[in-house]
Amino acid sequence: MSRVTLIGDNSIEYIGILLDIWPSGGCAVLIDWRIPLQTSIEMMSEADFSAYYITSN
């Protein structure tokens, strides 16, 4: 199972990416975009993610 980190604000695109992860057997790790960047990086490291998606907003 692959873990994909998603950081961003709720949007149609964000939800679309989330829905693409599940059918492939992946696990989405949702991280709130409002937390400090360093904390996000630490969480991604602990989650052992294989890919990430970060919105530009």
PyMOL Python script that loads the backbone (N, CA, C, O; Angstrom):
from pymol import cmd

cmd.read_pdbstr("""\
ATOM      1  N   MET A   1       0.856  -1.185   0.000  1.00  0.00           N
ATOM      2  CA  MET A   1       0.000   0.000   0.000  1.00  0.00           C
ATOM      3  C   MET A   1       0.893   1.237   0.000  1.00  0.00           C
ATOM      4  O   MET A   1       1.847   1.324   0.773  1.00  0.00           O
ATOM      5  N   SER A   2       0.582   2.173  -0.857  1.00  0.00           N
ATOM      6  CA  SER A   2       1.331   3.418  -0.905  1.00  0.00           C
ATOM      7  C   SER A   2       0.610   4.492  -0.100  1.00  0.00           C
ATOM      8  O   SER A   2      -0.619   4.532  -0.051  1.00  0.00           O
ATOM      9  N   ARG A   3       1.381   5.343   0.516  1.00  0.00           N
ATOM     10  CA  ARG A   3       0.828   6.467   1.271  1.00  0.00           C
ATOM     11  C   ARG A   3       1.103   7.743   0.507  1.00  0.00           C
ATOM     12  O   ARG A   3       2.238   8.036   0.130  1.00  0.00           O
ATOM     13  N   VAL A   4       0.043   8.492   0.287  1.00  0.00           N
ATOM     14  CA  VAL A   4       0.144   9.746  -0.442  1.00  0.00           C
ATOM     15  C   VAL A   4      -0.277  10.873   0.488  1.00  0.00           C
ATOM     16  O   VAL A   4      -1.374  10.845   1.046  1.00  0.00           O
ATOM     17  N   THR A   5       0.577  11.850   0.654  1.00  0.00           N
ATOM     18  CA  THR A   5       0.280  12.985   1.512  1.00  0.00           C
ATOM     19  C   THR A   5      -0.412  14.069   0.702  1.00  0.00           C
ATOM     20  O   THR A   5       0.036  14.428  -0.386  1.00  0.00           O
ATOM     21  N   LEU A   6      -1.506  14.586   1.241  1.00  0.00           N
ATOM     22  CA  LEU A   6      -2.232  15.691   0.620  1.00  0.00           C
ATOM     23  C   LEU A   6      -2.198  16.882   1.564  1.00  0.00           C
ATOM     24  O   LEU A   6      -2.611  16.782   2.719  1.00  0.00           O
ATOM     25  N   ILE A   7      -1.708  17.999   1.070  1.00  0.00           N
ATOM     26  CA  ILE A   7      -1.709  19.242   1.836  1.00  0.00           C
ATOM     27  C   ILE A   7      -2.398  20.288   0.977  1.00  0.00           C
ATOM     28  O   ILE A   7      -1.953  20.576  -0.134  1.00  0.00           O
ATOM     29  N   GLY A   8      -3.466  20.849   1.480  1.00  0.00           N
ATOM     30  CA  GLY A   8      -4.158  21.878   0.719  1.00  0.00           C
ATOM     31  C   GLY A   8      -5.519  22.194   1.297  1.00  0.00           C
ATOM     32  O   GLY A   8      -5.970  21.579   2.263  1.00  0.00           O
ATOM     33  N   ASP A   9      -6.145  23.149   0.691  1.00  0.00           N
ATOM     34  CA  ASP A   9      -7.481  23.557   1.086  1.00  0.00           C
ATOM     35  C   ASP A   9      -8.488  22.680   0.355  1.00  0.00           C
ATOM     36  O   ASP A   9      -8.231  22.228  -0.761  1.00  0.00           O
ATOM     37  N   ASN A  10      -9.625  22.442   0.980  1.00  0.00           N
ATOM     38  CA  ASN A  10     -10.666  21.650   0.320  1.00  0.00           C
ATOM     39  C   ASN A  10     -11.064  22.305  -0.997  1.00  0.00           C
ATOM     40  O   ASN A  10     -11.369  23.496  -1.051  1.00  0.00           O
ATOM     41  N   SER A  11     -11.056  21.504  -2.048  1.00  0.00           N
ATOM     42  CA  SER A  11     -11.466  21.974  -3.367  1.00  0.00           C
ATOM     43  C   SER A  11     -11.908  20.763  -4.170  1.00  0.00           C
ATOM     44  O   SER A  11     -11.708  19.626  -3.743  1.00  0.00           O
ATOM     45  N   ILE A  12     -12.493  20.994  -5.304  1.00  0.00           N
ATOM     46  CA  ILE A  12     -12.883  19.896  -6.183  1.00  0.00           C
ATOM     47  C   ILE A  12     -11.650  19.108  -6.611  1.00  0.00           C
ATOM     48  O   ILE A  12     -11.674  17.877  -6.635  1.00  0.00           O
ATOM     49  N   GLU A  13     -10.584  19.808  -6.944  1.00  0.00           N
ATOM     50  CA  GLU A  13      -9.352  19.148  -7.368  1.00  0.00           C
ATOM     51  C   GLU A  13      -8.783  18.282  -6.243  1.00  0.00           C
ATOM     52  O   GLU A  13      -8.356  17.153  -6.485  1.00  0.00           O
ATOM     53  N   TYR A  14      -8.775  18.799  -5.036  1.00  0.00           N
ATOM     54  CA  TYR A  14      -8.265  18.100  -3.851  1.00  0.00           C
ATOM     55  C   TYR A  14      -9.057  16.815  -3.625  1.00  0.00           C
ATOM     56  O   TYR A  14      -8.471  15.758  -3.391  1.00  0.00           O
ATOM     57  N   ILE A  15     -10.367  16.898  -3.694  1.00  0.00           N
ATOM     58  CA  ILE A  15     -11.221  15.736  -3.493  1.00  0.00           C
ATOM     59  C   ILE A  15     -11.043  14.740  -4.644  1.00  0.00           C
ATOM     60  O   ILE A  15     -11.050  13.529  -4.424  1.00  0.00           O
ATOM     61  N   GLY A  16     -10.886  15.245  -5.863  1.00  0.00           N
ATOM     62  CA  GLY A  16     -10.651  14.372  -7.007  1.00  0.00           C
ATOM     63  C   GLY A  16      -9.382  13.551  -6.838  1.00  0.00           C
ATOM     64  O   GLY A  16      -9.363  12.361  -7.152  1.00  0.00           O
ATOM     65  N   ILE A  17      -8.332  14.176  -6.349  1.00  0.00           N
ATOM     66  CA  ILE A  17      -7.074  13.459  -6.120  1.00  0.00           C
ATOM     67  C   ILE A  17      -7.264  12.414  -5.025  1.00  0.00           C
ATOM     68  O   ILE A  17      -6.770  11.294  -5.144  1.00  0.00           O
ATOM     69  N   LEU A  18      -7.965  12.769  -3.982  1.00  0.00           N
ATOM     70  CA  LEU A  18      -8.256  11.832  -2.904  1.00  0.00           C
ATOM     71  C   LEU A  18      -9.008  10.614  -3.440  1.00  0.00           C
ATOM     72  O   LEU A  18      -8.676   9.481  -3.091  1.00  0.00           O
ATOM     73  N   LEU A  19     -10.004  10.834  -4.273  1.00  0.00           N
ATOM     74  CA  LEU A  19     -10.794   9.735  -4.832  1.00  0.00           C
ATOM     75  C   LEU A  19      -9.982   8.887  -5.810  1.00  0.00           C
ATOM     76  O   LEU A  19     -10.305   7.715  -6.007  1.00  0.00           O
ATOM     77  N   ASP A  20      -8.946   9.439  -6.423  1.00  0.00           N
ATOM     78  CA  ASP A  20      -8.068   8.664  -7.303  1.00  0.00           C
ATOM     79  C   ASP A  20      -7.124   7.750  -6.515  1.00  0.00           C
ATOM     80  O   ASP A  20      -6.687   6.720  -7.028  1.00  0.00           O
ATOM     81  N   ILE A  21      -6.817   8.119  -5.294  1.00  0.00           N
ATOM     82  CA  ILE A  21      -5.879   7.347  -4.470  1.00  0.00           C
ATOM     83  C   ILE A  21      -6.510   6.038  -3.999  1.00  0.00           C
ATOM     84  O   ILE A  21      -5.869   4.989  -4.061  1.00  0.00           O
ATOM     85  N   TRP A  22      -7.731   6.086  -3.539  1.00  0.00           N
ATOM     86  CA  TRP A  22      -8.368   4.916  -2.931  1.00  0.00           C
ATOM     87  C   TRP A  22      -8.532   3.720  -3.856  1.00  0.00           C
ATOM     88  O   TRP A  22      -8.216   2.609  -3.431  1.00  0.00           O
ATOM     89  N   PRO A  23      -9.006   3.868  -5.097  1.00  0.00           N
ATOM     90  CA  PRO A  23      -9.184   2.687  -5.944  1.00  0.00           C
ATOM     91  C   PRO A  23      -7.884   1.932  -6.243  1.00  0.00           C
ATOM     92  O   PRO A  23      -7.906   0.734  -6.525  1.00  0.00           O
ATOM     93  N   SER A  24      -6.763   2.636  -6.180  1.00  0.00           N
ATOM     94  CA  SER A  24      -5.483   1.986  -6.447  1.00  0.00           C
ATOM     95  C   SER A  24      -4.916   1.310  -5.200  1.00  0.00           C
ATOM     96  O   SER A  24      -3.804   0.782  -5.225  1.00  0.00           O
ATOM     97  N   GLY A  25      -5.683   1.329  -4.113  1.00  0.00           N
ATOM     98  CA  GLY A  25      -5.230   0.701  -2.872  1.00  0.00           C
ATOM     99  C   GLY A  25      -4.353   1.590  -2.024  1.00  0.00           C
ATOM    100  O   GLY A  25      -3.758   1.131  -1.049  1.00  0.00           O
ATOM    101  N   GLY A  26      -4.266   2.851  -2.382  1.00  0.00           N
ATOM    102  CA  GLY A  26      -3.434   3.788  -1.636  1.00  0.00           C
ATOM    103  C   GLY A  26      -4.115   4.301  -0.378  1.00  0.00           C
ATOM    104  O   GLY A  26      -5.324   4.159  -0.194  1.00  0.00           O
ATOM    105  N   CYS A  27      -3.320   4.888   0.460  1.00  0.00           N
ATOM    106  CA  CYS A  27      -3.802   5.478   1.711  1.00  0.00           C
ATOM    107  C   CYS A  27      -3.456   6.962   1.690  1.00  0.00           C
ATOM    108  O   CYS A  27      -2.293   7.331   1.530  1.00  0.00           O
ATOM    109  N   ALA A  28      -4.459   7.802   1.849  1.00  0.00           N
ATOM    110  CA  ALA A  28      -4.238   9.245   1.852  1.00  0.00           C
ATOM    111  C   ALA A  28      -3.933   9.727   3.270  1.00  0.00           C
ATOM    112  O   ALA A  28      -4.643   9.401   4.222  1.00  0.00           O
ATOM    113  N   VAL A  29      -2.879  10.498   3.383  1.00  0.00           N
ATOM    114  CA  VAL A  29      -2.519  11.127   4.654  1.00  0.00           C
ATOM    115  C   VAL A  29      -2.834  12.605   4.474  1.00  0.00           C
ATOM    116  O   VAL A  29      -2.113  13.325   3.783  1.00  0.00           O
ATOM    117  N   LEU A  30      -3.914  13.048   5.100  1.00  0.00           N
ATOM    118  CA  LEU A  30      -4.360  14.429   4.950  1.00  0.00           C
ATOM    119  C   LEU A  30      -3.703  15.299   6.014  1.00  0.00           C
ATOM    120  O   LEU A  30      -3.797  15.009   7.207  1.00  0.00           O
ATOM    121  N   ILE A  31      -3.046  16.354   5.584  1.00  0.00           N
ATOM    122  CA  ILE A  31      -2.375  17.277   6.498  1.00  0.00           C
ATOM    123  C   ILE A  31      -2.948  18.670   6.275  1.00  0.00           C
ATOM    124  O   ILE A  31      -3.012  19.153   5.144  1.00  0.00           O
ATOM    125  N   ASP A  32      -3.354  19.296   7.340  1.00  0.00           N
ATOM    126  CA  ASP A  32      -3.945  20.629   7.273  1.00  0.00           C
ATOM    127  C   ASP A  32      -2.892  21.638   6.811  1.00  0.00           C
ATOM    128  O   ASP A  32      -1.796  21.691   7.370  1.00  0.00           O
ATOM    129  N   TRP A  33      -3.217  22.428   5.808  1.00  0.00           N
ATOM    130  CA  TRP A  33      -2.275  23.387   5.231  1.00  0.00           C
ATOM    131  C   TRP A  33      -1.944  24.522   6.185  1.00  0.00           C
ATOM    132  O   TRP A  33      -0.986  25.259   5.949  1.00  0.00           O
ATOM    133  N   ARG A  34      -2.716  24.683   7.262  1.00  0.00           N
ATOM    134  CA  ARG A  34      -2.486  25.810   8.174  1.00  0.00           C
ATOM    135  C   ARG A  34      -1.443  25.534   9.240  1.00  0.00           C
ATOM    136  O   ARG A  34      -1.031  26.455   9.945  1.00  0.00           O
ATOM    137  N   ILE A  35      -1.004  24.287   9.377  1.00  0.00           N
ATOM    138  CA  ILE A  35       0.017  24.012  10.384  1.00  0.00           C
ATOM    139  C   ILE A  35       1.383  24.437   9.838  1.00  0.00           C
ATOM    140  O   ILE A  35       1.557  24.538   8.624  1.00  0.00           O
ATOM    141  N   PRO A  36       2.345  24.684  10.717  1.00  0.00           N
ATOM    142  CA  PRO A  36       3.667  25.148  10.262  1.00  0.00           C
ATOM    143  C   PRO A  36       4.327  24.146   9.309  1.00  0.00           C
ATOM    144  O   PRO A  36       4.150  22.936   9.448  1.00  0.00           O
ATOM    145  N   LEU A  37       5.082  24.660   8.351  1.00  0.00           N
ATOM    146  CA  LEU A  37       5.723  23.829   7.345  1.00  0.00           C
ATOM    147  C   LEU A  37       6.615  22.763   7.974  1.00  0.00           C
ATOM    148  O   LEU A  37       6.576  21.606   7.554  1.00  0.00           O
ATOM    149  N   GLN A  38       7.397  23.122   8.949  1.00  0.00           N
ATOM    150  CA  GLN A  38       8.302  22.152   9.582  1.00  0.00           C
ATOM    151  C   GLN A  38       7.526  20.998  10.194  1.00  0.00           C
ATOM    152  O   GLN A  38       7.965  19.851  10.116  1.00  0.00           O
ATOM    153  N   THR A  39       6.387  21.278  10.798  1.00  0.00           N
ATOM    154  CA  THR A  39       5.550  20.231  11.371  1.00  0.00           C
ATOM    155  C   THR A  39       5.004  19.329  10.276  1.00  0.00           C
ATOM    156  O   THR A  39       4.945  18.111  10.446  1.00  0.00           O
ATOM    157  N   SER A  40       4.607  19.914   9.157  1.00  0.00           N
ATOM    158  CA  SER A  40       4.129  19.130   8.013  1.00  0.00           C
ATOM    159  C   SER A  40       5.211  18.192   7.509  1.00  0.00           C
ATOM    160  O   SER A  40       4.942  17.028   7.213  1.00  0.00           O
ATOM    161  N   ILE A  41       6.422  18.690   7.412  1.00  0.00           N
ATOM    162  CA  ILE A  41       7.542  17.876   6.939  1.00  0.00           C
ATOM    163  C   ILE A  41       7.796  16.714   7.892  1.00  0.00           C
ATOM    164  O   ILE A  41       8.036  15.590   7.452  1.00  0.00           O
ATOM    165  N   GLU A  42       7.745  16.975   9.180  1.00  0.00           N
ATOM    166  CA  GLU A  42       7.938  15.919  10.173  1.00  0.00           C
ATOM    167  C   GLU A  42       6.834  14.867  10.063  1.00  0.00           C
ATOM    168  O   GLU A  42       7.105  13.669  10.142  1.00  0.00           O
ATOM    169  N   MET A  43       5.595  15.313   9.880  1.00  0.00           N
ATOM    170  CA  MET A  43       4.481  14.372   9.748  1.00  0.00           C
ATOM    171  C   MET A  43       4.635  13.521   8.493  1.00  0.00           C
ATOM    172  O   MET A  43       4.379  12.318   8.533  1.00  0.00           O
ATOM    173  N   MET A  44       5.051  14.126   7.376  1.00  0.00           N
ATOM    174  CA  MET A  44       5.250  13.367   6.144  1.00  0.00           C
ATOM    175  C   MET A  44       6.364  12.344   6.315  1.00  0.00           C
ATOM    176  O   MET A  44       6.272  11.231   5.797  1.00  0.00           O
ATOM    177  N   SER A  45       7.398  12.710   7.028  1.00  0.00           N
ATOM    178  CA  SER A  45       8.509  11.791   7.273  1.00  0.00           C
ATOM    179  C   SER A  45       8.047  10.602   8.108  1.00  0.00           C
ATOM    180  O   SER A  45       8.402   9.460   7.818  1.00  0.00           O
ATOM    181  N   GLU A  46       7.264  10.868   9.133  1.00  0.00           N
ATOM    182  CA  GLU A  46       6.760   9.802   9.996  1.00  0.00           C
ATOM    183  C   GLU A  46       5.766   8.896   9.276  1.00  0.00           C
ATOM    184  O   GLU A  46       5.661   7.711   9.595  1.00  0.00           O
ATOM    185  N   ALA A  47       5.040   9.443   8.310  1.00  0.00           N
ATOM    186  CA  ALA A  47       4.040   8.664   7.580  1.00  0.00           C
ATOM    187  C   ALA A  47       4.674   7.796   6.501  1.00  0.00           C
ATOM    188  O   ALA A  47       3.991   6.954   5.917  1.00  0.00           O
ATOM    189  N   ASP A  48       5.960   7.978   6.220  1.00  0.00           N
ATOM    190  CA  ASP A  48       6.663   7.201   5.206  1.00  0.00           C
ATOM    191  C   ASP A  48       5.905   7.233   3.879  1.00  0.00           C
ATOM    192  O   ASP A  48       5.574   6.186   3.322  1.00  0.00           O
ATOM    193  N   PHE A  49       5.633   8.436   3.378  1.00  0.00           N
ATOM    194  CA  PHE A  49       4.834   8.595   2.175  1.00  0.00           C
ATOM    195  C   PHE A  49       5.626   8.267   0.917  1.00  0.00           C
ATOM    196  O   PHE A  49       6.852   8.381   0.889  1.00  0.00           O
ATOM    197  N   SER A  50       4.906   7.860  -0.120  1.00  0.00           N
ATOM    198  CA  SER A  50       5.549   7.543  -1.394  1.00  0.00           C
ATOM    199  C   SER A  50       5.337   8.647  -2.421  1.00  0.00           C
ATOM    200  O   SER A  50       6.046   8.704  -3.426  1.00  0.00           O
ATOM    201  N   ALA A  51       4.382   9.511  -2.180  1.00  0.00           N
ATOM    202  CA  ALA A  51       4.109  10.640  -3.070  1.00  0.00           C
ATOM    203  C   ALA A  51       3.428  11.730  -2.260  1.00  0.00           C
ATOM    204  O   ALA A  51       2.961  11.494  -1.146  1.00  0.00           O
ATOM    205  N   TYR A  52       3.377  12.913  -2.826  1.00  0.00           N
ATOM    206  CA  TYR A  52       2.703  14.001  -2.136  1.00  0.00           C
ATOM    207  C   TYR A  52       2.029  14.916  -3.147  1.00  0.00           C
ATOM    208  O   TYR A  52       2.401  14.971  -4.319  1.00  0.00           O
ATOM    209  N   TYR A  53       1.038  15.622  -2.659  1.00  0.00           N
ATOM    210  CA  TYR A  53       0.337  16.622  -3.460  1.00  0.00           C
ATOM    211  C   TYR A  53       0.145  17.836  -2.582  1.00  0.00           C
ATOM    212  O   TYR A  53      -0.448  17.736  -1.508  1.00  0.00           O
ATOM    213  N   ILE A  54       0.636  18.980  -3.020  1.00  0.00           N
ATOM    214  CA  ILE A  54       0.508  20.224  -2.268  1.00  0.00           C
ATOM    215  C   ILE A  54      -0.088  21.256  -3.195  1.00  0.00           C
ATOM    216  O   ILE A  54       0.445  21.501  -4.277  1.00  0.00           O
ATOM    217  N   THR A  55      -1.195  21.870  -2.784  1.00  0.00           N
ATOM    218  CA  THR A  55      -1.782  22.913  -3.618  1.00  0.00           C
ATOM    219  C   THR A  55      -0.977  24.188  -3.496  1.00  0.00           C
ATOM    220  O   THR A  55      -0.309  24.408  -2.485  1.00  0.00           O
ATOM    221  N   SER A  56      -1.031  25.012  -4.491  1.00  0.00           N
ATOM    222  CA  SER A  56      -0.265  26.251  -4.491  1.00  0.00           C
ATOM    223  C   SER A  56      -0.948  27.362  -3.711  1.00  0.00           C
ATOM    224  O   SER A  56      -0.367  28.429  -3.510  1.00  0.00           O
ATOM    225  N   ASN A  57      -2.174  27.121  -3.273  1.00  0.00           N
ATOM    226  CA  ASN A  57      -2.889  28.138  -2.510  1.00  0.00           C
ATOM    227  C   ASN A  57      -2.325  28.224  -1.128  1.00  0.00           C
ATOM    228  O   ASN A  57      -2.791  29.026  -0.319  1.00  0.00           O
TER     229      ASN A  57
END
""", "prot")
cmd.dss("prot")
cmd.show_as("cartoon", "prot")
cmd.util.cbc("prot")
cmd.orient("prot")
